[in-house]
Amino acid sequence: SQIEEGEQVEEDELLNFAMNLDFEKFMDDMEVRDAITFVQGRVKELEMETSEIESEEKKREDAVKEAVRAERVAEIAVERAESEAKTASTTEGTSSISKQ
């Protein structure tokens, strides 16, 4: 279609421009150099922020895992206590019957 052909021509022109771009010429331009320096600084800031966010997420994930483990330990303790209580009440019932 004409739209696709137009897009292809635009892509070809953009690629041609990029391939023939003289970066050294632009690096001499103070504004371009300042913009590149700014972008590089911003990229470093974002990388640091991302690292901090990932670290916080890891801490939260570890805390959640620890809470789940603690909950499971508590459930096991309750199950054991209930089991021991049943055993104790059964033993008491048996010993009181044998005393009669």
C-alpha positions in Angstrom: 0.0 0.0 0.0 1.0 3.6 -0.4 1.2 4.1 3.4 3.6 1.2 3.8 5.7 2.5 0.9 5.8 6.0 2.5 6.9 4.5 5.8 9.6 2.4 4.1 10.9 5.5 2.3 10.9 7.4 5.6 12.7 4.6 7.4 15.3 4.4 4.5 15.9 8.1 4.7 16.3 8.0 8.5 18.7 5.0 8.3 20.7 6.8 5.6 20.9 10.0 7.7 22.1 7.9 10.8 24.7 6.0 8.7 26.2 9.1 7.3 26.1 11.2 10.4 29.4 12.7 11.4 29.3 12.4 15.2 32.7 14.2 15.7 31.2 17.3 14.1 28.3 17.2 16.5 30.6 16.5 19.5 32.3 19.8 18.8 29.0 21.6 19.3 28.8 22.6 23.0 25.1 22.3 23.2 25.1 18.8 21.9 27.9 17.9 24.2 26.0 19.4 27.2 22.9 17.5 26.2 24.8 14.2 25.9 26.4 14.8 29.3 23.0 15.6 30.8 21.5 12.4 29.3 24.4 10.3 30.5 24.0 11.7 34.0 20.3 11.1 34.0 20.9 7.5 32.8 23.2 7.0 35.8 20.6 8.5 38.2 17.9 6.2 36.8 20.2 3.2 37.1 20.8 4.0 40.7 17.1 4.5 41.4 16.4 1.2 39.7 19.0 -0.5 41.8 17.5 1.0 45.0 14.0 0.0 44.0 15.2 -3.5 43.2 16.9 -3.7 46.6 13.8 -2.5 48.4 11.7 -5.0 46.5 14.1 -7.8 47.5 13.9 -6.8 51.2 10.1 -6.8 51.0 10.0 -10.2 49.3 12.4 -11.6 52.0 10.2 -10.1 54.7 7.1 -11.7 53.2 8.9 -15.1 52.9 9.9 -14.8 56.6 6.4 -13.9 57.6 5.0 -16.9 55.7 7.6 -19.2 57.4 6.7 -17.8 60.8 3.0 -18.3 60.1 3.6 -21.9 59.1 5.7 -22.5 62.2 2.8 -21.1 64.3 0.3 -23.3 62.5 2.5 -26.4 63.2 2.8 -25.4 66.9 -1.0 -25.0 67.2 -1.5 -28.4 65.5 0.9 -30.0 67.9 -0.7 -28.4 70.9 -4.1 -29.5 69.8 -2.8 -33.0 69.2 -1.2 -33.1 72.6 -4.4 -31.8 74.2 -6.4 -34.5 72.6 -3.9 -37.1 73.7 -3.9 -35.8 77.2 -7.7 -35.7 77.4 -7.9 -39.2 76.0 -5.4 -40.4 78.5 -7.2 -38.7 81.4 -10.5 -40.2 80.3 -8.9 -43.7 80.1 -7.3 -43.4 83.5 -10.5 -42.1 85.2 -12.4 -45.0 83.7 -9.9 -47.6 85.0 -10.0 -46.0 88.5 -13.7 -46.7 88.8 
